[in-house]
Amino acid sequence: MSQPASVTNEHITTWSLIKPYWVSNEKWAARGLLSLVVAINMIMIGVNAWFNTWQRVFFDAIQQYNYPVFRHSLLQFTAIAIALILLGSYRMYFRQMIEFRWRQWITAQYMHEWLSGRSYYHIERDKLIDNPDQRISIDLQEMASTTLTLSLDFLSTFVTLLWFGNVLWNLAGSLNFAVFGINITVPGYMVWTSFLYAVVGSYITHRVNNPLASINYQQQRVEADFRFSLIRLRENADQIALYEGERSEERALQGSFKHIRDNWRMIMRYTRRLNFVMVSYSQLAIVFPFIAAAPKYFAQTVSYGGYQQTISAFGTVSSSFSWFISSYSTLAAWRAVTNRLKEFRRIIIQPKLLESAMQAAKHDGIYTRITNTTALRVRELRLLHPDGTPLSTIGKIDISPGSRVLVRGASGSGKSILLRSLAGLWPFGSGTIEIPANARLMFVPQKSYVPICRLKSVLSYSTNANNFTNVDCINVLQACRLGKLVDKLYVSDHWERVLSPGEQQRLAIARVLLQKPDFLFLDESTSALDLETEAALYQVLRQYLAHAAIVSVAHRESVQVMHEEMIEVVSDDDYS
């Protein structure tokens, strides 16, 4: 099934990642905090300019042995230092406040997008991207933090450059020299010298380290893969221990870590080159202003204090011009993070775009619609593999309220896929599914999801636990032979580890009894139970859900006697 071009070519820009928070319902608080941080930055630039002027007075006092001015300058320095300490502390405090508020808002947005439209399911089913959990938990935080850091630093650097560039222009004056008898005057020569020095350094830095962004992108991916492997081992510790699979897992983890090692070596190589350029640049920058300002000083046109002030101003201007060099590694990491988030953003909105585009263009697909009938109906349903090859032809199905239907067929014929298509999770195929209005459908897989929370919340998943009384929960637990759990409704635990597979299946049936769906679909949902318990649970289902339709996928002959109708699924290909 081909995808419309408008879906696959959806363009996501970096600005589209950054903009939403600043125009959201929190925009005024966000803009206010940002304005406060910018104001603090501007005040700090003014204090630094005061410090630059202070240097001229201080060193002139030393040169002239003027003790009263020297002592007064020390008092001024105390005021400057206190101001910079307080301003620097509160600037960081408020910047962290913006960062977390932004991260909190954007994380909520991305989690909503990831979960809505079952994007999380499509991502995993079709293997669209790697590690969406890392992109939400880490990449979003990095994007907010690094964007603020880079943008605020750039703004401060730009204002600092304008301010101190003007100071340096006036302090250094013009440089006069003759070439082949021609007198040449360069106004503000130290500003131009600083600019040319930074341009050359920036060009070399970019040329030498351009691949660093893509390498950082890869590093984030392989780190996330390794972390996922560790989590998977922890979650499946029981099965691994039973198989004595420790050596196999260790080999797999070593293989996963090898990708980290190989990519890290590339990062080390390029970081070494970057550091070589940056250290060389910074070392030359130490002596360069002394040399550049020396002609004026030895010509005795500036005092020693003026010479020191000029050198300090030159250092500030040179540092401002060198923003790209000093921020290069941060920019590379930021670019890698935004690329991962652009990819993630494109993927999580793709299912919604695809669905709307297919409906608008009337592409082949399984179409679900809500009707005013009481029965669930399937018409001309044909199931396909994701690559478009035939799986099975279902044709026509009518499931009425109160009916008991068994779905049978060989392994791989498409029984579970049929249930997924009814749940709206399988778009590969064609046909129509009609669902009664306001009907509640509930699907119970062979291994149900058991969240880590209070037992009452496990029972009521995915609805609100407050919708049910404790008595309701106790009754369904006892009905499913889980009486030992009745006093643990408010106990929070990792229930998937605490309960056996059979107990988990009984807990899933208790969840069904509590929530009372109109149409219940059981996919091998009692396979871990003994025959007597299985029969007892089906009897309980018939009592609790007398008016509901129950559709079961099962291989056991014992299940067949509990149903009055049968759907035989036959594969269209050789996959069975």
Buried (B, 14 or more C-beta within 10 A) or exposed (E): BEBBEEBEEBEBEBEEBBEEBEEBEBEEEBEEBBEBBBEBBBBBBBBBBBBBBBBBBBBBBBEEEBEEBBEBBEEBBEEBEEBBEEBEEEBEEBBEBBBEBBBBBBBEBBBEBBEEBBBBBBBEBEEBBBBBEBBBEBBBBBBBBBBBBBEBBBBBBEBBBEBBBBBBBEBBBEBEEEEEEEEEEBEBBBBBBBBEBBEEBBEBBBEBBEEBBBBBBBBBBBBBBBBBBEEEBEEEEEEBEEEEBEEEBEEBBEEBBEBBEEBBEBBEEBBEBBEEBBEEBBEEBEEBBEEBBEBBBEEEEBBBBBBBBBBBBBBBBBBBBBBBBBBBBEBBBBBBBBBBBBBBBBBBBBBBBBBEBBEEEEBBBBBBEEBEBEBBBBBEBBBBBEEEEBBBBBEEBBBEBEBBBBBBBBEBBBBBBBBBBBBBBBBBBBBEBBBBEEBEBBBBBBBBEBEEBBBBBBBBBEEEBEEBEEEBBBBBBEBBBBEEBBEBBEEBBEBBEBBEEBBBBBBBBBBBBBBEBBBBBBBBBBBBBEEEBBBBBBEBBBEBBEEBBBBBBBEEEEBEEBBEBEBEBEBBBEBB
